[in-house]
Amino acid sequence: DLMLRHGRTDELAMIIGHELAHHAAGHTAFFRNLAILPGRIIPFLGAAYGRACELTADRIGYALVGDGRAAQNSLIAVALGCQSLADRIDIERFAEQEREIPGLMGFVHKIFSSHPRMTRRVIEISEFDKRQSK
């Protein structure tokens, strides 16, 4: 709602594009999910698949808006749960927090998580944006 009120349609398009990308990429397809069900049961493998799906959906959402900064802003707004706070965030400093995560605990958290950390997703969008700009 705040994105619409502030005319941030590109950021809203990223979020909607991300969600629709799950459908377009087949992440929600019944038979595909049935076929990979054994992999979802195996510890760590299902979570890795989930993280890969999220990054794929982020990239498709980015491709729809074609603006790395807007894509990053939308992810940060989702992380914060508030667009007005997201406007005050320094994206580079936000992403730098990824380096501050303790090695072992960061690894343990990663292998059990179905979604990448938002700091990682912002970094991935930045790197993808750079590759697309070449």
TIMI-2910 file (N, C-alpha, C, CB; in pm, 1 decimal, decimal comma, always signed):
<rs>
+----------+----------+----------+----------+----------+----------+----------+----------+----------+----------+----------+----------+------+
!      n_x !      n_y !      n_z !     ca_x !     ca_y !     ca_z !      c_x !      c_y !      c_z !     cb_x !     cb_y !     cb_z ! resn !
+----------+----------+----------+----------+----------+----------+----------+----------+----------+----------+----------+----------+------+
!    +82,6 !   -118,7 !     +0,0 !     +0,0 !     +0,0 !     +0,0 !    +87,6 !   +125,8 !     +0,0 !    -94,3 !     -0,6 !   +121,1 !  Asp !
!   +192,9 !   +125,9 !    +83,3 !   +281,3 !   +241,9 !    +86,7 !   +353,0 !   +261,6 !    -45,8 !   +382,6 !   +227,6 !   +198,5 !  Leu !
!   +390,6 !   +152,8 !   -110,5 !   +458,4 !   +164,4 !   -240,0 !   +367,1 !   +231,4 !   -342,0 !   +502,5 !    +25,5 !   -291,0 !  Met !
!   +240,9 !   +195,6 !   -340,7 !   +146,4 !   +258,7 !   -432,9 !   +127,2 !   +406,1 !   -400,7 !    +12,1 !   +186,9 !   -428,7 !  Leu !
!   +112,1 !   +436,6 !   -273,0 !    +92,4 !   +576,0 !   -232,9 !   +210,9 !   +664,8 !   -267,3 !    +65,8 !   +583,4 !    -85,0 !  Arg !
!   +331,2 !   +606,7 !   -265,8 !   +451,2 !   +684,1 !   -295,8 !   +494,6 !   +671,4 !   -441,4 !   +563,8 !   +640,7 !   -205,6 !  His !
!   +411,3 !   +609,4 !   -524,1 !   +442,7 !   +596,5 !   -665,7 !   +558,9 !   +502,7 !   -694,5 !   +473,0 !   +730,5 !   -722,1 !  Gly !
!   +584,2 !   +408,6 !   -607,3 !   +696,3 !   +315,0 !   -623,0 !   +649,5 !   +189,3 !   -696,0 !   +757,1 !   +277,9 !   -484,9 !  Arg !
!   +588,9 !   +207,5 !   -811,0 !   +531,0 !    +94,6 !   -883,8 !   +636,5 !     -4,9 !   -930,9 !   +452,3 !   +144,8 !  -1002,7 !  Thr !
!   +758,5 !    +42,4 !   -955,3 !   +864,0 !    -50,1 !   -996,8 !   +899,4 !   -147,1 !   -883,6 !   +989,3 !    +28,0 !  -1041,1 !  Asp !
!   +900,2 !    -99,6 !   -761,0 !   +929,7 !   -186,6 !   -646,9 !   +814,8 !   -283,9 !   -622,4 !   +956,3 !   -102,8 !   -520,5 !  Glu !
!   +693,6 !   -234,9 !   -636,7 !   +577,6 !   -322,0 !   -622,1 !   +576,5 !   -426,6 !   -732,7 !   +447,4 !   -240,0 !   -624,2 !  Leu !
!   +614,7 !   -386,0 !   -855,1 !   +622,0 !   -479,9 !   -967,3 !   +724,8 !   -589,4 !   -939,3 !   +657,6 !   -405,8 !  -1097,6 !  Ala !
!   +833,5 !   -553,9 !   -872,9 !   +935,2 !   -653,7 !   -837,3 !   +875,9 !   -758,0 !   -743,3 !  +1058,1 !   -586,0 !   -771,4 !  Met !
!   +803,6 !   -713,7 !   -643,6 !   +746,0 !   -806,5 !   -546,3 !   +641,0 !   -895,5 !   -612,6 !   +683,8 !   -729,3 !   -428,3 !  Ile !
!   +553,0 !   -834,8 !   -689,0 !   +449,7 !   -913,4 !   -758,4 !   +515,2 !  -1005,2 !   -861,5 !   +345,6 !   -820,0 !   -827,2 !  Ile !
!   +614,7 !   -952,2 !   -933,8 !   +686,6 !  -1033,5 !  -1031,5 !   +756,1 !  -1152,3 !   -967,1 !   +788,0 !   -949,0 !  -1104,9 !  Gly !
!   +813,0 !  -1129,8 !   -849,7 !   +878,8 !  -1239,1 !   -775,6 !   +777,9 !  -1349,9 !   -746,3 !   +941,6 !  -1186,4 !   -642,5 !  His !
!   +662,4 !  -1312,9 !   -696,2 !   +561,8 !  -1413,7 !   -660,7 !   +508,3 !  -1485,3 !   -784,1 !   +446,3 !  -1348,9 !   -584,2 !  Glu !
!   +481,0 !  -1411,1 !   -890,1 !   +433,9 !  -1474,3 !  -1013,5 !   +542,3 !  -1560,0 !  -1077,3 !   +386,6 !  -1368,4 !  -1112,6 !  Leu !
!   +668,4 !  -1524,0 !  -1054,0 !   +780,2 !  -1600,7 !  -1108,3 !   +781,1 !  -1742,9 !  -1054,2 !   +912,4 !  -1531,8 !  -1076,3 !  Ala !
!   +737,6 !  -1760,7 !   -930,2 !   +730,4 !  -1896,1 !   -875,5 !   +638,6 !  -1983,4 !   -961,9 !   +680,0 !  -1892,9 !   -728,8 !  His !
!   +529,0 !  -1925,1 !  -1006,3 !   +436,6 !  -1999,0 !  -1093,5 !   +498,0 !  -2019,2 !  -1231,4 !   +301,7 !  -1924,6 !  -1105,7 !  His !
!   +553,3 !  -1912,4 !  -1288,7 !   +610,4 !  -1919,3 !  -1423,7 !   +727,5 !  -2016,8 !  -1431,5 !   +656,0 !  -1781,0 !  -1468,3 !  Ala !
!   +806,1 !  -2023,8 !  -1325,3 !   +923,1 !  -2112,7 !  -1323,8 !   +886,7 !  -2255,8 !  -1284,6 !  +1028,3 !  -2059,0 !  -1227,7 !  Ala !
!   +760,3 !  -2279,4 !  -1255,4 !   +715,9 !  -2414,4 !  -1222,3 !   +734,7 !  -2454,6 !  -1077,9 !   +786,3 !  -2510,3 !  -1306,9 !  Gly !
!   +767,8 !  -2359,8 !   -991,8 !   +791,2 !  -2392,9 !   -850,8 !   +664,9 !  -2440,9 !   -779,9 !   +847,0 !  -2272,4 !   -778,2 !  His !
!   +549,0 !  -2407,3 !   -835,4 !   +422,8 !  -2445,6 !   -771,8 !   +351,2 !  -2558,1 !   -846,3 !   +331,5 !  -2325,1 !   -762,1 !  Thr !
!   +413,0 !  -2610,3 !   -951,1 !   +349,9 !  -2715,1 !  -1032,2 !   +334,2 !  -2843,1 !   -950,9 !   +432,7 !  -2742,6 !  -1159,7 !  Ala !
!   +215,1 !  -2896,4 !   -951,2 !   +183,7 !  -3013,6 !   -869,9 !   +274,6 !  -3131,8 !   -901,1 !    +39,2 !  -3053,6 !   -890,5 !  Phe !
!   +283,4 !  -3170,7 !  -1027,5 !   +361,1 !  -3289,6 !  -1061,8 !   +510,7 !  -3268,1 !  -1040,2 !   +335,0 !  -3329,0 !  -1206,3 !  Phe !
!   +557,2 !  -3147,7 !  -1062,2 !   +699,5 !  -3120,0 !  -1035,6 !   +727,3 !  -3134,9 !   -886,3 !   +738,8 !  -2976,7 !  -1084,3 !  Arg !
!   +639,9 !  -3078,2 !   -804,8 !   +658,8 !  -3088,9 !   -659,5 !   +643,3 !  -3232,8 !   -612,1 !   +558,9 !  -2998,9 !   -585,9 !  Asn !
!   +556,8 !  -3308,3 !   -677,0 !   +542,4 !  -3448,8 !   -643,4 !   +669,8 !  -3524,8 !   -678,1 !   +422,0 !  -3509,4 !   -716,2 !  Leu !
!   +728,9 !  -3493,5 !   -794,2 !   +851,0 !  -3562,0 !   -838,1 !   +970,6 !  -3532,1 !   -747,8 !   +884,1 !  -3522,3 !   -980,8 !  Ala !
!   +975,9 !  -3411,5 !   -694,4 !  +1091,2 !  -3375,3 !   -610,3 !  +1064,1 !  -3394,4 !   -460,8 !  +1130,6 !  -3230,7 !   -636,2 !  Ile !
!   +947,8 !  -3448,6 !   -427,7 !   +912,3 !  -3469,0 !   -286,8 !  +1018,4 !  -3546,8 !   -209,0 !   +780,2 !  -3541,8 !   -277,7 !  Leu !
!  +1074,7 !  -3654,6 !   -264,2 !  +1180,4 !  -3723,7 !   -188,3 !  +1298,1 !  -3631,8 !   -155,4 !  +1230,7 !  -3844,5 !   -267,1 !  Pro !
!  +1333,7 !  -3543,7 !   -246,8 !  +1442,5 !  -3449,7 !   -221,9 !  +1408,9 !  -3349,0 !   -113,5 !  +1477,6 !  -3377,2 !   -348,7 !  Gly !
!  +1282,1 !  -3315,4 !   -101,7 !  +1239,9 !  -3220,7 !     +2,0 !  +1246,1 !  -3283,6 !   +140,9 !  +1098,0 !  -3170,7 !    -26,2 !  Arg !
!  +1236,6 !  -3415,0 !   +145,3 !  +1239,6 !  -3486,1 !   +273,5 !  +1383,3 !  -3503,4 !   +322,2 !  +1170,8 !  -3623,6 !   +260,8 !  Ile !
!  +1476,3 !  -3515,2 !   +228,8 !  +1617,1 !  -3533,5 !   +265,1 !  +1667,2 !  -3403,9 !   +330,7 !  +1704,4 !  -3570,7 !   +138,6 !  Ile !
!  +1722,4 !  -3416,2 !   +450,8 !  +1770,7 !  -3294,5 !   +518,4 !  +1866,2 !  -3214,3 !   +430,1 !  +1840,8 !  -3331,0 !   +649,6 !  Pro !
!  +1852,0 !  -3086,5 !   +433,8 !  +1936,2 !  -2988,8 !   +364,3 !  +1905,6 !  -2977,9 !   +215,0 !  +2081,0 !  -3024,9 !   +382,8 !  Phe !
!  +1869,9 !  -3086,4 !   +149,2 !  +1845,6 !  -3082,0 !     +5,4 !  +1719,5 !  -3001,5 !    -27,5 !  +1833,3 !  -3224,1 !    -50,3 !  Leu !
!  +1613,4 !  -3024,3 !    +48,3 !  +1489,6 !  -2950,0 !    +27,0 !  +1507,6 !  -2801,3 !    +51,8 !  +1380,3 !  -3003,9 !   +116,6 !  Gly !
!  +1581,7 !  -2767,8 !   +156,2 !  +1607,0 !  -2626,7 !   +186,6 !  +1691,5 !  -2562,3 !    +77,8 !  +1676,6 !  -2612,3 !   +322,8 !  Ala !
!  +1789,1 !  -2635,4 !    +24,8 !  +1872,9 !  -2582,3 !    -83,5 !  +1788,6 !  -2554,7 !   -207,6 !  +1987,0 !  -2680,8 !   -117,6 !  Ala !
!  +1696,8 !  -2645,0 !   -237,8 !  +1606,8 !  -2624,9 !   -351,6 !  +1520,8 !  -2500,0 !   -328,6 !  +1516,7 !  -2750,1 !   -373,2 !  Tyr !
!  +1468,8 !  -2484,7 !   -208,6 !  +1387,1 !  -2367,7 !   -176,4 !  +1464,9 !  -2238,0 !   -193,0 !  +1334,2 !  -2378,2 !    -34,4 !  Gly !
!  +1589,5 !  -2236,8 !   -147,1 !  +1672,3 !  -2116,2 !   -161,9 !  +1696,9 !  -2085,4 !   -308,9 !  +1806,8 !  -2133,1 !    -88,5 !  Arg !
!  +1723,1 !  -2188,3 !   -387,5 !  +1745,6 !  -2167,8 !   -530,7 !  +1619,6 !  -2113,0 !   -598,1 !  +1788,8 !  -2299,7 !   -598,0 !  Ala !
!  +1503,9 !  -2162,6 !   -558,0 !  +1377,6 !  -2111,3 !   -613,6 !  +1359,4 !  -1963,6 !   -580,8 !  +1258,0 !  -2192,0 !   -559,6 !  Cys !
!  +1391,7 !  -1925,2 !   -459,3 !  +1377,7 !  -1784,1 !   -420,5 !  +1469,5 !  -1694,5 !   -503,1 !  +1408,4 !  -1766,5 !   -271,0 !  Glu !
!  +1593,9 !  -1737,0 !   -523,3 !  +1686,7 !  -1656,2 !   -602,6 !  +1642,5 !  -1648,8 !   -748,3 !  +1828,6 !  -1713,5 !   -593,5 !  Leu !
!  +1588,1 !  -1757,9 !   -800,0 !  +1535,5 !  -1756,4 !   -936,5 !  +1420,8 !  -1657,0 !   -946,9 !  +1488,6 !  -1897,4 !   -978,8 !  Thr !
!  +1328,8 !  -1662,4 !   -851,9 !  +1214,8 !  -1570,6 !   -853,3 !  +1260,8 !  -1425,5 !   -839,0 !  +1116,2 !  -1606,1 !   -740,7 !  Ala !
!  +1363,6 !  -1401,3 !   -758,1 !  +1418,7 !  -1265,3 !   -746,2 !  +1471,4 !  -1217,0 !   -880,7 !  +1531,5 !  -1260,9 !   -640,4 !  Asp !
!  +1542,5 !  -1303,1 !   -951,1 !  +1599,8 !  -1263,7 !  -1080,1 !  +1491,5 !  -1237,8 !  -1184,0 !  +1695,3 !  -1371,3 !  -1130,6 !  Arg !
!  +1386,8 !  -1316,9 !  -1183,3 !  +1276,9 !  -1293,3 !  -1276,7 !  +1207,2 !  -1162,2 !  -1242,1 !  +1176,1 !  -1410,9 !  -1274,1 !  Ile !
!  +1185,6 !  -1137,5 !  -1113,5 !  +1126,6 !  -1010,0 !  -1071,6 !  +1213,4 !   -892,8 !  -1113,5 !  +1106,0 !  -1007,7 !   -920,3 !  Gly !
!  +1344,4 !   -907,8 !  -1096,6 !  +1438,3 !   -805,0 !  -1141,4 !  +1425,4 !   -782,9 !  -1292,0 !  +1583,0 !   -844,4 !  -1105,1 !  Tyr !
!  +1418,8 !   -891,1 !  -1368,1 !  +1409,7 !   -880,0 !  -1514,1 !  +1282,9 !   -805,5 !  -1556,0 !  +1412,4 !  -1019,7 !  -1578,6 !  Ala !
!  +1177,7 !   -820,4 !  -1480,1 !  +1053,4 !   -750,3 !  -1512,5 !  +1066,2 !   -599,7 !  -1493,8 !   +939,7 !   -802,9 !  -1426,7 !  Leu !
!  +1137,5 !   -558,8 !  -1389,3 !  +1150,1 !   -414,3 !  -1364,1 !  +1274,2 !   -355,6 !  -1429,0 !  +1153,4 !   -387,0 !  -1214,5 !  Val !
!  +1378,2 !   -437,4 !  -1448,4 !  +1500,6 !   -390,7 !  -1513,0 !  +1576,9 !   -285,1 !  -1436,0 !  +1468,2 !   -337,6 !  -1645,9 !  Gly !
!  +1554,1 !   -277,9 !  -1307,1 !  +1616,6 !   -175,3 !  -1223,6 !  +1667,2 !   -240,5 !  -1095,2 !  +1516,2 !    -59,6 !  -1191,5 !  Asp !
!  +1799,2 !   -257,2 !  -1086,5 !  +1858,9 !   -322,5 !   -971,3 !  +1829,1 !   -253,1 !   -840,5 !  +2005,2 !   -331,5 !   -989,3 !  Gly !
!  +1833,3 !   -120,9 !   -841,0 !  +1809,0 !    -45,2 !   -717,6 !  +1665,2 !    -65,3 !   -669,5 !  +1837,4 !   +105,4 !   -739,7 !  Arg !
!  +1570,6 !    -61,0 !   -761,8 !  +1429,9 !    -82,4 !   -724,5 !  +1410,3 !   -224,4 !   -672,0 !  +1336,3 !    -56,6 !   -845,6 !  Ala !
!  +1476,2 !   -321,0 !   -735,6 !  +1465,3 !   -459,8 !   -690,6 !  +1520,9 !   -474,6 !   -549,1 !  +1539,5 !   -554,3 !   -787,4 !  Ala !
!  +1636,6 !   -413,4 !   -524,4 !  +1696,1 !   -419,8 !   -390,9 !  +1607,0 !   -348,9 !   -289,2 !  +1837,0 !   -357,2 !   -391,2 !  Gln !
!  +1556,4 !   -232,0 !   -324,1 !  +1468,9 !   -157,9 !   -232,7 !  +1345,9 !   -239,4 !   -195,8 !  +1426,3 !    -25,0 !   -295,5 !  Asn !
!  +1290,0 !   -310,6 !   -292,8 !  +1169,8 !   -389,2 !   -263,4 !  +1201,9 !   -503,1 !   -166,8 !  +1108,9 !   -445,5 !   -393,6 !  Ser !
!  +1317,8 !   -567,2 !   -184,6 !  +1356,5 !   -674,7 !    -92,3 !  +1378,9 !   -619,9 !    +48,8 !  +1484,3 !   -745,5 !   -142,6 !  Leu !
!  +1440,5 !   -504,7 !    +56,4 !  +1464,2 !   -443,8 !   +187,4 !  +1332,2 !   -404,4 !   +252,7 !  +1555,9 !   -320,6 !   +174,1 !  Ile !
!  +1238,6 !   -351,7 !   +173,4 !  +1107,6 !   -316,3 !   +228,1 !  +1037,3 !   -439,9 !   +283,3 !  +1020,5 !   -249,2 !   +120,4 !  Ala !
!  +1050,6 !   -552,7 !   +213,2 !   +992,0 !   -677,9 !   +262,0 !  +1060,3 !   -720,0 !   +391,9 !  +1004,6 !   -789,9 !   +155,2 !  Val !
!  +1193,0 !   -708,9 !   +397,3 !  +1267,0 !   -747,7 !   +517,6 !  +1227,0 !   -662,6 !   +637,1 !  +1417,3 !   -736,3 !   +493,8 !  Ala !
!  +1209,4 !   -534,3 !   +613,3 !  +1176,3 !   -443,4 !   +723,1 !  +1027,3 !   -442,1 !   +754,4 !  +1222,4 !   -303,1 !   +689,9 !  Leu !
!   +946,6 !   -479,8 !   +654,6 !   +802,5 !   -477,0 !   +673,0 !   +743,7 !   -337,9 !   +667,0 !   +767,4 !   -539,4 !   +802,5 !  Gly !
!   +822,7 !   -242,6 !   +617,1 !   +777,9 !   -103,7 !   +618,3 !   +853,1 !    -24,0 !   +512,6 !   +797,9 !    -40,9 !   +757,9 !  Cys !
!   +780,4 !    +30,4 !   +415,7 !   +843,6 !   +106,7 !   +308,5 !   +908,4 !   +234,8 !   +360,8 !   +741,0 !   +140,6 !   +201,0 !  Gln !
!   +845,9 !   +301,0 !   +459,1 !   +902,4 !   +426,6 !   +506,9 !  +1037,1 !   +405,5 !   +575,8 !   +805,3 !   +494,5 !   +602,3 !  Ser !
!  +1057,7 !   +291,1 !   +640,6 !  +1188,8 !   +261,2 !   +697,6 !  +1287,7 !   +222,2 !   +588,2 !  +1177,8 !   +148,9 !   +801,6 !  Leu !
!  +1239,3 !   +151,3 !   +487,2 !  +1325,5 !   +107,6 !   +378,0 !  +1386,6 !   +227,4 !   +305,5 !  +1246,7 !    +20,4 !   +279,5 !  Ala !
!  +1314,0 !   +337,5 !   +300,3 !  +1365,9 !   +457,6 !   +233,4 !  +1488,2 !   +515,2 !   +304,0 !  +1257,5 !   +563,6 !   +225,3 !  Asp !
!  +1505,7 !   +480,5 !   +430,1 !  +1617,7 !   +535,2 !   +508,6 !  +1738,3 !   +442,6 !   +513,6 !  +1572,2 !   +564,4 !   +649,4 !  Arg !
!  +1728,8 !   +326,5 !   +452,2 !  +1834,9 !   +226,1 !   +460,0 !  +1940,6 !   +250,8 !   +352,9 !  +1776,5 !    +84,5 !   +445,2 !  Ile !
!  +2064,9 !   +239,6 !   +393,7 !  +2177,5 !   +243,8 !   +300,7 !  +2196,0 !   +100,8 !   +250,1 !  +2310,0 !   +300,2 !   +369,5 !  Asp !
!  +2167,5 !    +79,1 !   +122,2 !  +2169,2 !    -56,3 !    +66,7 !  +2305,5 !   -121,8 !    +81,9 !  +2129,6 !    -53,5 !    -79,9 !  Ile !
!  +2411,9 !    -46,7 !    +58,7 !  +2545,6 !   -104,8 !    +69,9 !  +2574,5 !   -150,6 !   +212,3 !  +2651,1 !     -3,9 !    +25,4 !  Glu !
!  +2537,2 !    -69,3 !   +309,9 !  +2558,3 !   -107,5 !   +450,7 !  +2471,8 !   -227,8 !   +487,9 !  +2526,7 !    +11,4 !   +544,7 !  Arg !
!  +2349,8 !   -229,6 !   +435,7 !  +2261,2 !   -343,5 !   +459,9 !  +2327,9 !   -471,4 !   +409,0 !  +2123,0 !   -322,2 !   +390,9 !  Phe !
!  +2379,1 !   -467,9 !   +287,4 !  +2443,0 !   -584,8 !   +226,8 !  +2571,5 !   -623,1 !   +300,7 !  +2473,7 !   -557,5 !    +79,0 !  Ala !
!  +2644,2 !   -524,1 !   +352,6 !  +2769,1 !   -551,8 !   +423,8 !  +2747,2 !   -635,5 !   +549,6 !  +2837,4 !   -421,5 !   +460,7 !  Glu !
!  +2625,7 !   -635,6 !   +601,1 !  +2596,4 !   -715,3 !   +720,6 !  +2618,3 !   -864,1 !   +696,2 !  +2452,8 !   -691,1 !   +766,1 !  Gln !
!  +2611,8 !   -904,7 !   +570,2 !  +2634,2 !  -1045,7 !   +537,0 !  +2771,9 !  -1091,5 !   +583,0 !  +2619,1 !  -1068,3 !   +386,1 !  Glu !
!  +2870,9 !  -1002,5 !   +572,0 !  +3007,6 !  -1038,6 !   +614,4 !  +3020,7 !  -1050,6 !   +765,0 !  +3106,8 !   -935,7 !   +563,9 !  Arg !
!  +2929,4 !   -992,3 !   +839,7 !  +2936,2 !   -993,6 !   +985,1 !  +2872,9 !  -1118,0 !  +1047,4 !  +2869,4 !   -871,0 !  +1039,4 !  Glu !
!  +2814,1 !  -1202,8 !   +965,3 !  +2748,5 !  -1322,9 !  +1016,6 !  +2856,2 !  -1424,6 !  +1054,3 !  +2649,0 !  -1382,7 !   +911,1 !  Ile !
!  +2852,1 !  -1476,6 !  +1176,5 !  +2953,5 !  -1574,2 !  +1218,8 !  +2952,9 !  -1695,6 !  +1126,1 !  +2928,6 !  -1618,6 !  +1365,1 !  Pro !
!  +3072,2 !  -1741,8 !  +1090,4 !  +3088,1 !  -1849,5 !   +993,7 !  +3006,7 !  -1974,1 !  +1021,7 !  +3228,8 !  -1886,6 !   +986,3 !  Gly !
!  +3030,5 !  -2038,3 !  +1135,0 !  +2964,0 !  -2164,8 !  +1164,6 !  +2813,5 !  -2146,5 !  +1180,6 !  +3022,6 !  -2226,8 !  +1290,9 !  Leu !
!  +2772,2 !  -2049,2 !  +1259,1 !  +2629,3 !  -2029,7 !  +1281,7 !  +2559,1 !  -1982,4 !  +1154,2 !  +2606,8 !  -1928,9 !  +1394,9 !  Met !
!  +2628,0 !  -1903,3 !  +1075,4 !  +2571,1 !  -1861,3 !   +947,2 !  +2550,0 !  -1980,0 !   +855,4 !  +2661,3 !  -1758,6 !   +879,5 !  Gly !
!  +2645,6 !  -2072,5 !   +854,8 !  +2635,3 !  -2193,0 !   +773,3 !  +2519,8 !  -2280,9 !   +821,3 !  +2767,3 !  -2271,8 !   +776,9 !  Phe !
!  +2511,0 !  -2301,7 !   +951,8 !  +2403,7 !  -2384,0 !  +1008,1 !  +2268,0 !  -2322,6 !   +974,7 !  +2420,3 !  -2398,4 !  +1161,6 !  Val !
!  +2256,2 !  -2193,1 !   +992,4 !  +2130,1 !  -2125,6 !   +959,7 !  +2096,9 !  -2143,6 !   +812,3 !  +2137,9 !  -1975,5 !   +994,6 !  His !
!  +2197,1 !  -2128,6 !   +727,4 !  +2175,8 !  -2138,4 !   +582,7 !  +2123,7 !  -2276,5 !   +542,5 !  +2305,9 !  -2108,3 !   +508,0 !  Lys !
!  +2185,9 !  -2381,3 !   +589,4 !  +2147,3 !  -2514,8 !   +542,0 !  +2008,2 !  -2557,3 !   +588,0 !  +2248,0 !  -2616,4 !   +589,0 !  Ile !
!  +1957,0 !  -2493,9 !   +693,8 !  +1823,6 !  -2527,3 !   +740,3 !  +1716,3 !  -2431,7 !   +687,4 !  +1821,6 !  -2527,8 !   +890,6 !  Phe !
!  +1755,5 !  -2322,6 !   +625,3 !  +1659,8 !  -2220,7 !   +582,0 !  +1608,9 !  -2245,9 !   +441,5 !  +1722,8 !  -2083,8 !   +589,0 !  Ser !
!  +1478,7 !  -2226,7 !   +423,3 !  +1418,5 !  -2242,9 !   +290,8 !  +1435,4 !  -2118,0 !   +205,7 !  +1270,7 !  -2276,7 !   +303,8 !  Ser !
!  +1468,4 !  -2005,6 !   +270,4 !  +1490,2 !  -1878,7 !   +199,4 !  +1630,8 !  -1828,3 !   +231,4 !  +1381,9 !  -1771,7 !   +239,3 !  His !
!  +1699,0 !  -1770,5 !   +132,9 !  +1828,8 !  -1708,9 !   +163,5 !  +1808,0 !  -1588,3 !   +255,8 !  +1902,1 !  -1665,5 !    +32,2 !  Pro !
!  +1911,1 !  -1555,1 !   +332,7 !  +1903,9 !  -1432,9 !   +413,6 !  +1879,1 !  -1314,7 !   +320,1 !  +2035,5 !  -1411,7 !   +497,4 !  Arg !
!  +1807,1 !  -1217,0 !   +366,5 !  +1774,6 !  -1102,6 !   +281,2 !  +1900,7 !  -1027,8 !   +240,5 !  +1677,9 !  -1007,6 !   +352,9 !  Met !
!  +2000,0 !  -1024,3 !   +327,3 !  +2126,2 !   -960,0 !   +289,1 !  +2186,6 !  -1031,6 !   +168,8 !  +2226,1 !   -959,8 !   +407,6 !  Thr !
!  +2180,8 !  -1164,5 !   +168,3 !  +2233,6 !  -1243,8 !    +55,9 !  +2154,1 !  -1215,5 !    -71,6 !  +2229,0 !  -1395,5 !    +89,0 !  Arg !
!  +2022,4 !  -1203,7 !    -58,2 !  +1937,7 !  -1177,8 !   -174,7 !  +1965,9 !  -1040,7 !   -235,0 !  +1790,4 !  -1188,2 !   -136,3 !  Arg !
!  +1989,8 !   -942,4 !   -150,2 !  +2023,8 !   -808,5 !   -199,2 !  +2157,4 !   -812,2 !   -272,6 !  +2029,1 !   -706,9 !    -82,4 !  Val !
!  +2254,2 !   -884,7 !   -218,6 !  +2384,9 !   -899,1 !   -283,9 !  +2368,7 !   -970,0 !   -418,0 !  +2483,6 !   -977,0 !   -193,2 !  Ile !
!  +2291,3 !  -1076,0 !   -421,0 !  +2270,2 !  -1151,8 !   -544,4 !  +2206,9 !  -1064,3 !   -652,6 !  +2181,6 !  -1274,4 !   -517,3 !  Glu !
!  +2110,4 !   -982,5 !   -615,2 !  +2047,1 !   -891,9 !   -713,0 !  +2149,8 !   -791,4 !   -764,3 !  +1925,3 !   -817,3 !   -649,5 !  Ile !
!  +2233,1 !   -739,8 !   -674,8 !  +2336,3 !   -644,4 !   -715,3 !  +2432,0 !   -707,9 !   -815,4 !  +2413,9 !   -593,6 !   -592,8 !  Ser !
!  +2477,7 !   -829,5 !   -786,0 !  +2570,6 !   -898,5 !   -875,7 !  +2503,9 !   -933,8 !  -1008,2 !  +2624,6 !  -1025,2 !   -809,0 !  Glu !
!  +2378,3 !   -974,9 !  -1003,5 !  +2304,6 !  -1006,8 !  -1125,9 !  +2285,5 !   -881,3 !  -1210,4 !  +2167,8 !  -1070,2 !  -1092,2 !  Phe !
!  +2255,5 !   -769,5 !  -1143,6 !  +2238,8 !   -641,4 !  -1212,8 !  +2367,1 !   -601,1 !  -1284,7 !  +2197,3 !   -531,7 !  -1113,6 !  Asp !
!  +2481,2 !   -620,0 !  -1219,0 !  +2610,7 !   -586,8 !  -1280,7 !  +2637,0 !   -671,3 !  -1404,1 !  +2724,3 !   -606,0 !  -1180,1 !  Lys !
!  +2603,8 !   -801,7 !  -1395,4 !  +2624,3 !   -890,2 !  -1511,7 !  +2532,6 !   -851,9 !  -1627,6 !  +2599,9 !  -1037,1 !  -1472,3 !  Arg !
!  +2411,7 !   -807,8 !  -1596,0 !  +2316,0 !   -769,5 !  -1700,2 !  +2355,4 !   -638,3 !  -1766,7 !  +2175,5 !   -757,7 !  -1641,6 !  Gln !
!  +2426,0 !   -554,3 !  -1692,7 !  +2466,2 !   -422,5 !  -1744,6 !  +2584,7 !   -429,2 !  -1839,8 !  +2500,2 !   -330,4 !  -1630,2 !  Ser !
!  +2653,6 !   -542,5 !  -1840,8 !  +2773,4 !   -556,0 !  -1925,8 !  +2736,7 !   -567,1 !  -2071,9 !  +2855,4 !   -677,9 !  -1884,3 !  Lys !
+----------+----------+----------+----------+----------+----------+----------+----------+----------+----------+----------+----------+------+
</rs>
